[in-house]
Amino acid sequence: MEFLDDDPAVAQKRPRHRRRNTLGTLLGLLIVGALTAGGIWVANNPQPIIDRVTVWQYEPDPVIAAHAERLQLTEHGRFLYFASTPVVSSGETFSEQCPIDHNEQEFGVLGCYVHAEKTIFLFDVTDERLDGAEEVVAAHEMLHAAWDRTGEAEKERLGTLLEEEFARLIDDPDFSARMEFYSRHSPGQRANELHSIIGTEVAEISAELEEYYSRYFADRAIVTGLHSSSHAVFVDLQAQADAIVSELEQLKASVESDYERYTTGYDQLNGDIKVFNQRAQDGFYTEQGFASARSRLLTRGAELDALYASILKRVERHDALAAQLKTVNETSAQLQRGLNIGGEVRAEVDPG
């Protein structure tokens, strides 16, 4: 039997169906259902529904699933992480997703939360010495997603608590430098950044904030522990470099001082030898006086030779330490490349 579109009676009995996008259909049905049930708030605030549908349709790959597992995210934390459809990439692909200003060479971007897309992008950290860094960044960006979905009243409450923690951390030069970086590249996002940094990196915080973060982490000590262990390699390298540089400076100072003393001493000794030889030629010395004067000159010469030998040993030590410092710097450079130092600026990206 053929049904005609322009026949109202027929159309009411046998409506034709058209295929629609699954996400759009589900979202439309949920909103209509909410309106029918009187859920006007849902219509004005569709993000929770969009998140729910996104998570229904999202199948995390093994890497993303492993992040959530290792971080021991709560059900709500996993929900927000998966709702942000995280993507792990590297190279030019990641540089396009999360660029950074090349003028900020001391900072590397390992991830970003793009507000417009409600999406998390993560850099693929493959250096085993940086184990845990990728997971910490994943947690950091998940907290950006959480902040993005937080109401203004709650943000104000959290902002006060976060500023109290900031006051305790302000004397930490690394922390202060990072916050200055964010103030330049994410103006107006101070509380947002404090929310992610403190939540993932600061072990000791107020009981009220700790209770808040328990919404997202079953045990927040896991993520702060990963941050500490992955950051420790840089702390150790810095300590090595500082110790080497300190010894190099001491060696340089002592070598320069003693070499000046050596050259001055030999100039004096050569002058005294010249006088001694002239006096000996003129018959100035008695036999005993000659032996005594000669012995003193020989002793001074031996002392100067010993000083020079010491200088040579210190120069060798200096050169060995310089080579060691070069190795430490090369290792640091490798690790920095592993942390994606560099990039380009792109607007409306939270380089978190």
Solvent accessible surface area in square Angstrom, and as a share of the most:
residue,aa,sasa,rsa
1,M,208,0.93
2,E,143,0.64
3,F,73,0.30
4,L,98,0.49
5,D,98,0.51
6,D,122,0.63
7,D,47,0.24
8,P,95,0.60
9,A,60,0.47
10,V,39,0.23
11,A,42,0.32
12,Q,149,0.66
13,K,158,0.67
14,R,144,0.53
15,P,80,0.50
16,R,184,0.67
17,H,165,0.74
18,R,206,0.75
19,R,240,0.88
20,R,186,0.68
21,N,108,0.55
22,T,81,0.47
23,L,66,0.33
24,G,42,0.40
25,T,47,0.27
26,L,58,0.29
27,L,39,0.19
28,G,32,0.31
29,L,113,0.56
30,L,65,0.32
31,I,42,0.21
32,V,91,0.52
33,G,38,0.36
34,A,17,0.14
35,L,80,0.40
36,T,114,0.66
37,A,90,0.70
38,G,53,0.51
39,G,21,0.20
40,I,102,0.52
41,W,157,0.55
42,V,36,0.21
43,A,35,0.27
44,N,109,0.56
45,N,54,0.28
46,P,50,0.32
47,Q,45,0.20
48,P,68,0.43
49,I,22,0.11
50,I,58,0.29
51,D,5,0.03
52,R,111,0.40
53,V,0,0.00
54,T,29,0.17
55,V,33,0.19
56,W,145,0.51
57,Q,91,0.40
58,Y,46,0.18
59,E,149,0.67
60,P,32,0.20
61,D,72,0.38
62,P,114,0.72
63,V,72,0.42
64,I,1,0.00
65,A,39,0.30
66,A,54,0.42
67,H,5,0.02
68,A,0,0.00
69,E,96,0.43
70,R,91,0.33
71,L,1,0.00
72,Q,66,0.29
73,L,9,0.05
74,T,31,0.18
75,E,151,0.68
76,H,88,0.39
77,G,0,0.00
78,R,69,0.25
79,F,33,0.14
80,L,7,0.03
81,Y,1,0.00
82,F,28,0.12
83,A,6,0.05
84,S,0,0.00
85,T,43,0.25
86,P,8,0.05
87,V,62,0.35
88,V,43,0.25
89,S,18,0.12
90,S,54,0.35
91,G,48,0.46
92,E,145,0.65
93,T,72,0.42
94,F,0,0.00
95,S,45,0.29
96,E,121,0.54
97,Q,30,0.13
98,C,2,0.01
99,P,14,0.09
100,I,6,0.03
101,D,29,0.15
102,H,101,0.45
103,N,131,0.67
104,E,16,0.07
105,Q,99,0.44
106,E,117,0.52
107,F,29,0.12
108,G,31,0.30
109,V,6,0.04
110,L,26,0.13
111,G,0,0.00
112,C,0,0.00
113,Y,7,0.03
114,V,7,0.04
115,H,107,0.48
116,A,82,0.64
117,E,106,0.47
118,K,45,0.19
119,T,16,0.09
120,I,0,0.00
121,F,21,0.09
122,L,0,0.00
123,F,22,0.09
124,D,52,0.27
125,V,22,0.13
126,T,108,0.63
127,D,32,0.17
128,E,158,0.71
129,R,110,0.40
130,L,1,0.01
131,D,77,0.40
132,G,3,0.03
133,A,11,0.08
134,E,18,0.08
135,E,23,0.10
136,V,11,0.07
137,V,19,0.11
138,A,1,0.00
139,A,0,0.00
140,H,8,0.04
141,E,0,0.00
142,M,0,0.00
143,L,0,0.00
144,H,1,0.00
145,A,0,0.00
146,A,4,0.03
147,W,21,0.07
148,D,38,0.20
149,R,61,0.22
150,T,24,0.14
151,G,46,0.45
152,E,132,0.59
153,A,84,0.65
154,E,40,0.18
155,K,41,0.17
156,E,133,0.60
157,R,87,0.32
158,L,0,0.00
159,G,14,0.14
160,T,79,0.46
161,L,19,0.09
162,L,0,0.00
163,E,67,0.30
164,E,97,0.44
165,E,6,0.03
166,F,30,0.12
167,A,64,0.50
168,R,138,0.50
169,L,32,0.16
170,I,89,0.45
171,D,132,0.69
172,D,63,0.32
173,P,103,0.65
174,D,95,0.49
175,F,16,0.07
176,S,27,0.18
177,A,42,0.32
178,R,61,0.22
179,M,12,0.05
180,E,101,0.45
181,F,8,0.03
182,Y,14,0.05
183,S,71,0.46
184,R,124,0.45
185,H,52,0.23
186,S,9,0.06
187,P,97,0.61
188,G,81,0.78
189,Q,70,0.31
190,R,102,0.37
191,A,33,0.25
192,N,17,0.09
193,E,0,0.00
194,L,1,0.00
195,H,0,0.00
196,S,0,0.00
197,I,2,0.01
198,I,0,0.00
199,G,0,0.00
200,T,0,0.00
201,E,36,0.16
202,V,20,0.11
203,A,66,0.51
204,E,136,0.61
205,I,25,0.12
206,S,38,0.25
207,A,89,0.69
208,E,84,0.38
209,L,0,0.00
210,E,65,0.29
211,E,129,0.58
212,Y,6,0.02
213,Y,0,0.00
214,S,63,0.41
215,R,109,0.40
216,Y,7,0.03
217,F,3,0.01
218,A,74,0.57
219,D,71,0.37
220,R,15,0.05
221,A,66,0.52
222,I,56,0.28
223,V,0,0.00
224,T,10,0.06
225,G,37,0.35
226,L,21,0.10
227,H,41,0.18
228,S,67,0.43
229,S,67,0.43
230,S,11,0.07
231,H,79,0.35
232,A,48,0.37
233,V,33,0.19
234,F,42,0.17
235,V,84,0.48
236,D,77,0.40
237,L,17,0.08
238,Q,102,0.45
239,A,57,0.44
240,Q,67,0.30
241,A,15,0.11
242,D,79,0.41
243,A,64,0.49
244,I,9,0.04
245,V,58,0.33
246,S,47,0.31
247,E,56,0.25
248,L,21,0.11
249,E,109,0.49
250,Q,121,0.54
251,L,20,0.10
252,K,110,0.47
253,A,60,0.47
254,S,38,0.25
255,V,25,0.14
256,E,95,0.43
257,S,66,0.43
258,D,24,0.12
259,Y,104,0.40
260,E,119,0.53
261,R,142,0.52
262,Y,37,0.14
263,T,49,0.28
264,T,64,0.37
265,G,14,0.13
266,Y,53,0.20
267,D,100,0.52
268,Q,106,0.47
269,L,4,0.02
270,N,83,0.43
271,G,34,0.33
272,D,58,0.30
273,I,60,0.31
274,K,152,0.64
275,V,73,0.42
276,F,18,0.08
277,N,81,0.42
278,Q,97,0.43
279,R,105,0.38
280,A,39,0.30
281,Q,147,0.65
282,D,99,0.51
283,G,58,0.56
284,F,128,0.53
285,Y,49,0.19
286,T,97,0.56
287,E,158,0.71
288,Q,151,0.67
289,G,27,0.26
290,F,77,0.32
291,A,58,0.45
292,S,48,0.31
293,A,8,0.06
294,R,118,0.43
295,S,60,0.39
296,R,147,0.54
297,L,21,0.10
298,L,100,0.50
299,T,69,0.40
300,R,80,0.29
301,G,11,0.11
302,A,62,0.48
303,E,108,0.48
304,L,22,0.11
305,D,78,0.40
306,A,63,0.49
307,L,23,0.11
308,Y,79,0.30
309,A,48,0.37
310,S,43,0.28
311,I,6,0.03
312,L,82,0.41
313,K,144,0.61
314,R,43,0.16
315,V,57,0.32
316,E,117,0.53
317,R,108,0.40
318,H,56,0.25
319,D,83,0.43
320,A,56,0.44
321,L,4,0.02
322,A,42,0.32
323,A,60,0.47
324,Q,85,0.38
325,L,32,0.16
326,K,131,0.55
327,T,79,0.46
328,V,10,0.06
329,N,80,0.41
330,E,85,0.38
331,T,30,0.17
332,S,26,0.17
333,A,35,0.27
334,Q,81,0.36
335,L,0,0.00
336,Q,79,0.35
337,R,159,0.58
338,G,16,0.16
339,L,34,0.17
340,N,28,0.14
341,I,52,0.26
342,G,9,0.09
343,G,14,0.13
344,E,112,0.50
345,V,99,0.57
346,R,99,0.36
347,A,81,0.63
348,E,154,0.69
349,V,19,0.11
350,D,20,0.11
351,P,14,0.09
352,G,14,0.13
